[in-house]
Amino acid sequence: MAVVDIGTNSTRLLVADVEPGTGLRELQRESTVTRLGDGVDTHGRLGEASQERVFATLERYAAAIERHGCEARTAVMTSAVRDAANGRAFADRVRRRFGLAGRTLTGDEEAAFTFAGATAARPADDPTELLVIDIGGGSTELVCGAAGVLGFHVSTQIGVVRHSERHLRSDPPQPGDRAELAAAVRAAVEAAVPAEVRETVQAAVGVAGTATSCGAIDLALEPYDSALVEGHVLARATLAAQLERLAALGLDERRAVPGLHPDRAPTIVAGVIILSEVLGAFELDRVEVSDRDLLWGVALDMA
């Protein structure tokens, strides 16, 4: 089976076999920064150049899907497509051009699939009150649950592309702009998640590009290795040190940081701030990184 996730910041592919009794076996996984959401927060529409970047990536992914002989295939779209006035037209083009039975997920669906993916390898009876943090380009999903049961969840208008455009006005980003971004994120999280929910959470799992990038930076991975990133624990103190290091660098210097994919350099400062502020709002001092996320959740649902 093949699952394509067309997000605000990146377009991703998962090809997996369904293994009876054991779940999924990954065959191929790719992530390409396509910045579909560039300008959506300002103009309310998906730009033609942004769409063409996605289509060029989907051409490559379509060839891989054919090589693997996938019997089931789908595409899901999230924040940028939900928010854009021309999002439905874009989704129609994806369906017609690439034969992907694509659909735009609601915030609730995105939360459910993300939680299912992030908890797929955990014991079904684990009673830990877990927070899954999925930081995207245009939205951040905060999903709580325990023992495999989805609890409180919310899709917030917090994202690395959206908040970089709103708050980071220079490169390297200035301390005042970083503080403004952090305050905006903390206020949004506290407004979106009731205090009684935040107080019950015991641990956090971070999925998607920001969390995995922070894990890879901490491990100085060249090249990226999913097996090493999976389960890696990041302390808030580690994230604070990463922020100071990354925010002191210009864009070209950030592109050269070991463990950071060059295409994520423009938004990684906002990403680290968002991840750290979410942990702070829940009074958590660490986060476990996972590569199992929305893609896995959709694949498990298909299976």
SULBEL-V765269 format. One record per residue. N is the residue number from 0. RES is the residue in one small letter. SS is DSSP state (A for helix, B for strand, O for the rest). PHI is phi as a letter, one per 30 degrees, with the letter a starting at -180 (999 if undefined). D_CENTER is the distance of its C-alpha to the mean C-alpha in Angstrom with 2 decimals. Layout:
n->N res->RES ss->SS phi->PHI d_center->D_CENTER
n->N res->RES ss->SS phi->PHI d_center->D_CENTER
This chain:
n->0 res->m ss->O phi->999 d_center->20.93
n->1 res->a ss->B phi->b d_center->18.22
n->2 res->v ss->B phi->b d_center->14.93
n->3 res->v ss->B phi->c d_center->13.28
n->4 res->d ss->B phi->c d_center->10.02
n->5 res->i ss->B phi->c d_center->10.79
n->6 res->g ss->O phi->c d_center->8.11
n->7 res->t ss->O phi->d d_center->9.20
n->8 res->n ss->O phi->c d_center->8.50
n->9 res->s ss->B phi->b d_center->8.45
n->10 res->t ss->B phi->c d_center->10.36
n->11 res->r ss->B phi->b d_center->10.13
n->12 res->l ss->B phi->b d_center->13.05
n->13 res->l ss->B phi->b d_center->14.10
n->14 res->v ss->B phi->c d_center->17.89
n->15 res->a ss->B phi->b d_center->19.36
n->16 res->d ss->B phi->c d_center->22.78
n->17 res->v ss->B phi->d d_center->23.61
n->18 res->e ss->B phi->c d_center->25.81
n->19 res->p ss->O phi->e d_center->28.21
n->20 res->g ss->O phi->i d_center->28.21
n->21 res->t ss->O phi->b d_center->25.37
n->22 res->g ss->B phi->i d_center->22.31
n->23 res->l ss->B phi->c d_center->20.21
n->24 res->r ss->B phi->b d_center->20.97
n->25 res->e ss->B phi->d d_center->18.49
n->26 res->l ss->B phi->c d_center->20.44
n->27 res->q ss->B phi->a d_center->18.05
n->28 res->r ss->B phi->b d_center->14.39
n->29 res->e ss->B phi->b d_center->13.34
n->30 res->s ss->B phi->b d_center->10.66
n->31 res->t ss->B phi->b d_center->12.21
n->32 res->v ss->B phi->d d_center->11.39
n->33 res->t ss->O phi->c d_center->13.26
n->34 res->r ss->O phi->h d_center->12.71
n->35 res->l ss->O phi->e d_center->13.72
n->36 res->g ss->O phi->d d_center->13.38
n->37 res->d ss->O phi->e d_center->15.90
n->38 res->g ss->O phi->i d_center->18.58
n->39 res->v ss->A phi->d d_center->17.53
n->40 res->d ss->A phi->d d_center->17.68
n->41 res->t ss->A phi->d d_center->21.15
n->42 res->h ss->A phi->c d_center->22.63
n->43 res->g ss->O phi->i d_center->21.05
n->44 res->r ss->O phi->b d_center->20.95
n->45 res->l ss->O phi->d d_center->19.05
n->46 res->g ss->O phi->d d_center->21.05
n->47 res->e ss->A phi->d d_center->22.96
n->48 res->a ss->A phi->d d_center->21.86
n->49 res->s ss->A phi->d d_center->18.15
n->50 res->q ss->A phi->d d_center->18.98
n->51 res->e ss->A phi->d d_center->21.09
n->52 res->r ss->A phi->d d_center->18.40
n->53 res->v ss->A phi->d d_center->16.41
n->54 res->f ss->A phi->d d_center->19.76
n->55 res->a ss->A phi->d d_center->20.69
n->56 res->t ss->A phi->d d_center->17.63
n->57 res->l ss->A phi->d d_center->18.37
n->58 res->e ss->A phi->e d_center->21.93
n->59 res->r ss->A phi->d d_center->21.01
n->60 res->y ss->A phi->d d_center->18.84
n->61 res->a ss->A phi->d d_center->21.75
n->62 res->a ss->A phi->d d_center->24.16
n->63 res->a ss->A phi->d d_center->22.27
n->64 res->i ss->A phi->d d_center->22.12
n->65 res->e ss->A phi->d d_center->25.86
n->66 res->r ss->A phi->e d_center->26.64
n->67 res->h ss->A phi->d d_center->25.23
n->68 res->g ss->O phi->i d_center->27.16
n->69 res->c ss->O phi->d d_center->24.45
n->70 res->e ss->O phi->d d_center->26.21
n->71 res->a ss->O phi->b d_center->23.31
n->72 res->r ss->B phi->a d_center->20.54
n->73 res->t ss->B phi->a d_center->18.19
n->74 res->a ss->B phi->b d_center->15.53
n->75 res->v ss->B phi->b d_center->13.21
n->76 res->m ss->B phi->b d_center->12.24
n->77 res->t ss->O phi->b d_center->10.39
n->78 res->s ss->A phi->e d_center->10.88
n->79 res->a ss->A phi->d d_center->12.77
n->80 res->v ss->A phi->d d_center->14.96
n->81 res->r ss->A phi->d d_center->15.63
n->82 res->d ss->A phi->d d_center->16.75
n->83 res->a ss->O phi->d d_center->18.72
n->84 res->a ss->O phi->d d_center->22.41
n->85 res->n ss->O phi->c d_center->22.38
n->86 res->g ss->A phi->d d_center->19.24
n->87 res->r ss->A phi->d d_center->21.57
n->88 res->a ss->A phi->d d_center->23.54
n->89 res->f ss->A phi->d d_center->20.57
n->90 res->a ss->A phi->d d_center->19.62
n->91 res->d ss->A phi->d d_center->23.33
n->92 res->r ss->A phi->d d_center->23.43
n->93 res->v ss->A phi->d d_center->20.69
n->94 res->r ss->A phi->d d_center->22.74
n->95 res->r ss->A phi->d d_center->26.04
n->96 res->r ss->A phi->d d_center->25.24
n->97 res->f ss->A phi->c d_center->23.23
n->98 res->g ss->O phi->i d_center->24.43
n->99 res->l ss->O phi->c d_center->21.06
n->100 res->a ss->O phi->d d_center->21.41
n->101 res->g ss->O phi->d d_center->18.45
n->102 res->r ss->B phi->b d_center->17.71
n->103 res->t ss->B phi->c d_center->15.72
n->104 res->l ss->O phi->d d_center->14.19
n->105 res->t ss->O phi->d d_center->15.37
n->106 res->g ss->A phi->e d_center->13.42
n->107 res->d ss->A phi->d d_center->15.38
n->108 res->e ss->A phi->d d_center->14.61
n->109 res->e ss->A phi->d d_center->10.83
n->110 res->a ss->A phi->d d_center->11.49
n->111 res->a ss->A phi->d d_center->14.05
n->112 res->f ss->A phi->d d_center->12.30
n->113 res->t ss->A phi->d d_center->9.39
n->114 res->f ss->A phi->d d_center->12.35
n->115 res->a ss->A phi->d d_center->14.42
n->116 res->g ss->A phi->d d_center->12.24
n->117 res->a ss->A phi->d d_center->11.67
n->118 res->t ss->O phi->c d_center->15.40
n->119 res->a ss->O phi->e d_center->16.82
n->120 res->a ss->O phi->c d_center->18.53
n->121 res->r ss->O phi->d d_center->19.80
n->122 res->p ss->O phi->e d_center->23.37
n->123 res->a ss->O phi->d d_center->23.75
n->124 res->d ss->O phi->c d_center->26.03
n->125 res->d ss->O phi->d d_center->24.05
n->126 res->p ss->O phi->d d_center->25.00
n->127 res->t ss->O phi->e d_center->22.53
n->128 res->e ss->O phi->d d_center->20.97
n->129 res->l ss->B phi->c d_center->17.30
n->130 res->l ss->B phi->c d_center->14.39
n->131 res->v ss->B phi->c d_center->10.90
n->132 res->i ss->B phi->c d_center->8.38
n->133 res->d ss->B phi->c d_center->4.86
n->134 res->i ss->B phi->c d_center->4.48
n->135 res->g ss->O phi->c d_center->4.12
n->136 res->g ss->O phi->d d_center->7.36
n->137 res->g ss->O phi->c d_center->9.62
n->138 res->s ss->O phi->b d_center->8.76
n->139 res->t ss->B phi->b d_center->7.69
n->140 res->e ss->B phi->c d_center->8.66
n->141 res->l ss->B phi->c d_center->11.24
n->142 res->v ss->B phi->b d_center->12.91
n->143 res->c ss->B phi->c d_center->16.19
n->144 res->g ss->B phi->l d_center->18.57
n->145 res->a ss->B phi->a d_center->21.06
n->146 res->a ss->O phi->h d_center->22.89
n->147 res->g ss->O phi->i d_center->20.42
n->148 res->v ss->B phi->c d_center->21.12
n->149 res->l ss->B phi->d d_center->18.58
n->150 res->g ss->B phi->c d_center->19.79
n->151 res->f ss->B phi->d d_center->18.76
n->152 res->h ss->B phi->a d_center->15.48
n->153 res->v ss->B phi->a d_center->14.51
n->154 res->s ss->B phi->c d_center->12.17
n->155 res->t ss->B phi->c d_center->12.79
n->156 res->q ss->O phi->d d_center->13.26
n->157 res->i ss->O phi->c d_center->11.45
n->158 res->g ss->O phi->a d_center->9.17
n->159 res->v ss->A phi->d d_center->9.51
n->160 res->v ss->A phi->d d_center->11.53
n->161 res->r ss->A phi->e d_center->13.36
n->162 res->h ss->A phi->d d_center->14.34
n->163 res->s ss->A phi->d d_center->15.26
n->164 res->e ss->A phi->d d_center->17.50
n->165 res->r ss->A phi->d d_center->18.96
n->166 res->h ss->A phi->b d_center->19.77
n->167 res->l ss->O phi->c d_center->19.85
n->168 res->r ss->O phi->c d_center->23.09
n->169 res->s ss->O phi->b d_center->24.17
n->170 res->d ss->O phi->b d_center->23.34
n->171 res->p ss->O phi->d d_center->23.37
n->172 res->p ss->O phi->d d_center->22.10
n->173 res->q ss->O phi->d d_center->24.92
n->174 res->p ss->A phi->e d_center->25.02
n->175 res->g ss->A phi->d d_center->25.87
n->176 res->d ss->A phi->d d_center->22.90
n->177 res->r ss->A phi->d d_center->20.56
n->178 res->a ss->A phi->d d_center->22.45
n->179 res->e ss->A phi->d d_center->22.21
n->180 res->l ss->A phi->d d_center->18.41
n->181 res->a ss->A phi->d d_center->18.37
n->182 res->a ss->A phi->d d_center->20.96
n->183 res->a ss->A phi->d d_center->19.20
n->184 res->v ss->A phi->d d_center->16.04
n->185 res->r ss->A phi->e d_center->18.39
n->186 res->a ss->A phi->d d_center->20.52
n->187 res->a ss->A phi->d d_center->17.83
n->188 res->v ss->A phi->d d_center->16.58
n->189 res->e ss->A phi->d d_center->20.24
n->190 res->a ss->A phi->d d_center->21.16
n->191 res->a ss->A phi->d d_center->18.55
n->192 res->v ss->O phi->c d_center->19.08
n->193 res->p ss->O phi->e d_center->22.77
n->194 res->a ss->A phi->e d_center->24.26
n->195 res->e ss->A phi->d d_center->25.53
n->196 res->v ss->A phi->d d_center->22.09
n->197 res->r ss->A phi->d d_center->20.82
n->198 res->e ss->A phi->d d_center->24.05
n->199 res->t ss->A phi->d d_center->23.78
n->200 res->v ss->O phi->d d_center->20.45
n->201 res->q ss->O phi->c d_center->21.39
n->202 res->a ss->B phi->a d_center->18.36
n->203 res->a ss->B phi->b d_center->14.60
n->204 res->v ss->B phi->b d_center->11.96
n->205 res->g ss->B phi->c d_center->8.71
n->206 res->v ss->B phi->b d_center->6.01
n->207 res->a ss->A phi->i d_center->3.29
n->208 res->g ss->A phi->d d_center->5.03
n->209 res->t ss->A phi->d d_center->6.66
n->210 res->a ss->A phi->d d_center->7.94
n->211 res->t ss->A phi->d d_center->9.00
n->212 res->s ss->A phi->d d_center->10.47
n->213 res->c ss->A phi->d d_center->12.31
n->214 res->g ss->A phi->d d_center->13.59
n->215 res->a ss->A phi->d d_center->14.78
n->216 res->i ss->A phi->d d_center->16.42
n->217 res->d ss->A phi->d d_center->18.12
n->218 res->l ss->A phi->c d_center->19.44
n->219 res->a ss->O phi->h d_center->20.25
n->220 res->l ss->O phi->d d_center->19.23
n->221 res->e ss->O phi->b d_center->20.75
n->222 res->p ss->O phi->d d_center->19.70
n->223 res->y ss->O phi->d d_center->16.35
n->224 res->d ss->O phi->b d_center->17.23
n->225 res->s ss->A phi->e d_center->14.88
n->226 res->a ss->A phi->d d_center->17.87
n->227 res->l ss->A phi->d d_center->18.29
n->228 res->v ss->A phi->d d_center->14.76
n->229 res->e ss->O phi->e d_center->14.68
n->230 res->g ss->O phi->i d_center->16.17
n->231 res->h ss->O phi->d d_center->16.56
n->232 res->v ss->B phi->c d_center->17.21
n->233 res->l ss->B phi->c d_center->16.60
n->234 res->a ss->B phi->d d_center->19.12
n->235 res->r ss->A phi->d d_center->18.71
n->236 res->a ss->A phi->d d_center->21.62
n->237 res->t ss->A phi->d d_center->19.82
n->238 res->l ss->A phi->d d_center->16.97
n->239 res->a ss->A phi->d d_center->19.87
n->240 res->a ss->A phi->d d_center->21.57
n->241 res->q ss->A phi->d d_center->18.60
n->242 res->l ss->A phi->d d_center->18.34
n->243 res->e ss->A phi->d d_center->22.08
n->244 res->r ss->A phi->d d_center->22.06
n->245 res->l ss->A phi->d d_center->19.34
n->246 res->a ss->A phi->d d_center->20.64
n->247 res->a ss->O phi->d d_center->24.11
n->248 res->l ss->O phi->c d_center->23.33
n->249 res->g ss->O phi->d d_center->23.52
n->250 res->l ss->A phi->e d_center->20.99
n->251 res->d ss->A phi->d d_center->23.06
n->252 res->e ss->A phi->d d_center->23.36
n->253 res->r ss->A phi->d d_center->19.65
n->254 res->r ss->A phi->d d_center->19.23
n->255 res->a ss->O phi->c d_center->21.66
n->256 res->v ss->O phi->d d_center->20.09
n->257 res->p ss->O phi->e d_center->20.09
n->258 res->g ss->O phi->j d_center->16.80
n->259 res->l ss->O phi->c d_center->14.86
n->260 res->h ss->O phi->d d_center->14.38
n->261 res->p ss->A phi->e d_center->16.54
n->262 res->d ss->A phi->d d_center->14.35
n->263 res->r ss->A phi->c d_center->11.79
n->264 res->a ss->O phi->e d_center->14.90
n->265 res->p ss->O phi->d d_center->15.20
n->266 res->t ss->O phi->c d_center->12.19
n->267 res->i ss->A phi->d d_center->11.96
n->268 res->v ss->A phi->d d_center->14.66
n->269 res->a ss->A phi->d d_center->12.99
n->270 res->g ss->A phi->d d_center->9.85
n->271 res->v ss->A phi->d d_center->12.43
n->272 res->i ss->A phi->d d_center->14.38
n->273 res->i ss->A phi->d d_center->11.82
n->274 res->l ss->A phi->d d_center->11.07
n->275 res->s ss->A phi->d d_center->14.85
n->276 res->e ss->A phi->d d_center->15.91
n->277 res->v ss->A phi->d d_center->14.06
n->278 res->l ss->A phi->e d_center->15.81
n->279 res->g ss->A phi->d d_center->18.94
n->280 res->a ss->A phi->d d_center->19.01
n->281 res->f ss->O phi->c d_center->19.04
n->282 res->e ss->O phi->h d_center->21.51
n->283 res->l ss->O phi->c d_center->19.65
n->284 res->d ss->O phi->c d_center->20.41
n->285 res->r ss->B phi->a d_center->17.91
n->286 res->v ss->B phi->b d_center->14.62
n->287 res->e ss->B phi->c d_center->14.31
n->288 res->v ss->B phi->c d_center->11.60
n->289 res->s ss->O phi->b d_center->10.75
n->290 res->d ss->O phi->d d_center->9.75
n->291 res->r ss->O phi->c d_center->10.56
n->292 res->d ss->O phi->b d_center->7.96
n->293 res->l ss->A phi->e d_center->8.19
n->294 res->l ss->A phi->e d_center->10.12
n->295 res->w ss->A phi->d d_center->12.43
n->296 res->g ss->A phi->d d_center->13.01
n->297 res->v ss->A phi->d d_center->14.08
n->298 res->a ss->A phi->d d_center->16.13
n->299 res->l ss->A phi->d d_center->17.80
n->300 res->d ss->A phi->d d_center->18.68
n->301 res->m ss->A phi->d d_center->20.19
n->302 res->a ss->O phi->d d_center->22.07
